[in-house]
């Protein structure tokens, strides 16, 4: 993750496949035609009618939620697909971390005693997205071990 997003359709694709891809779309700043500028805004939704995009939902650093018609958006600078633990927008990071931890706990509870490849992959993706430290504080990750190449990065894991 951490790659540039090329346009609104790419953002829509990432948001539509959030469970599979993880992460969020964070922008350096989003400016409206009125001149209001929102640094580190996180795009949370793209609304479409057929193939035409008509509105963009986003959350500011202060946690305020906006929905703007595409005609009201002046510029979206540097949209990047990031892992939750890498976000600069602290208020939305907390919201998404709590959301993902809740899902992770339910997943671990539902699959207690079972370690299918699909389960392993999903747990690994969730923990990678929110960060090992955040996950380890809430759930038992003793069945996971760091990959050699990820020990250098410090926060990625692999299921044993």
Phi, psi and omega in degrees: 000183183087025181256153180294146177253135190274335183188180183296326178293322176295318177299316178300318179297315179297315181294323179292333182249032185303317182297321181282320185267327185073181176077185181219170174253111179246141181246152177299313168198157178236127180243135176268164178300331180289350179101349178296136182234135184235101179288148177053036176289147177246123179281123185252340179203152173230119180261137183229152169236105187069238178258002182264125177276130181239342177210156180232128175259140179209161180238134181275174177297334179275359178087009178280136180261133179234148168232120183238138174294144183301332178291341181269352180269123181274313182206144170239110185262129174055060174288129183226137174276114184237156170289154181301319182290349180260358185293149174269336180281095186298319184296318180284330176301316179298315180299310182292325179296315178299317179299312181291323177296320178299315178295318179299316179299316178296320179297314179295321179293316181292332183251022180305126179085356180240136181226066179286158178301323179295316178299313181301315182297318181292319177296316179299317180295317180296314181294321178297322182291314183270345180099142183299318183298314180296319181289317183294334177289339185248329183228161179278116180250024184296340179275007180246150177226147179292144172283151181304311182291338181270346176298327178294323181282333171089345185223017176247151184226173174214141179285135182294000000 
